Amino acid sequence: MQKYDNCNNLTAFFIHLSIRIANTTAMKTGAFKIAIKNVFIVLFAISTMLCSAQDDAGFWSRVRFGGGLGVAFGTGYTDITVAPGALYEFNQYVGVGIGLQGTYINQKNYFTSFLYGGSVIGVLNPIPEIQLSAEVEQLRVNLDVEDQILGNYHEEFWNTGLFLGAGYRMENVTIGGRYNVLFDEDDFVYSAAFMPFIRVYF
């Protein structure tokens, strides 16, 4: 993508694109509106990072690559998430990043699910040892259910998550937990609103 002389024009372009997407579609469900908001957040983050990239040396010196790993186990339950990503640090206190995600979930004798998608994350380090985070996640869910009453069936849908997290930071590694404020017990995506995480950026 070519560099833009006027970063305000680039940001306005992405905002206009998001509005056009929202207004030209007939899908007006609640879930779709949430998805559009997430698209806006992603596009705004991209425009901010591209504007910063006009000074290539300064931009790339602030980019950290890595991501997160999440695991949860219970009685007959397994949840494993791998999420590579990149984080742009505005300064020692604030950063914003984008990433991909792949997740495997299995509830024995009930369902198996594969999820993939992306996320946008913002981090705040009030002191070097503490990291607070907010993350918007949009996932495509492939679900296979084993139900004794309804029988076996396959389903695909989109799921939106909004995670608020806190962790202990040791240089490049942060260990903590995050809470999904949009958690729904019936969405077949997460077994609980709270999940531990390990986040690493180099």
GISUL-V337679 format. One record per helix or strand. SS is the DSSP state (hx for helix, st for strand). FROM is the first residue (numbers start at 1). TO is the last residue. Records with the same first field share a line. If there is no record, write none. Layout:
SS: FROM-TO / FROM-TO
This chain:
hx: 7-24 / 30-52 / 56-60
st: 63-74 / 77-89 / 94-107 / 111-127 / 130-147 / 151-170 / 173-180 / 194-201
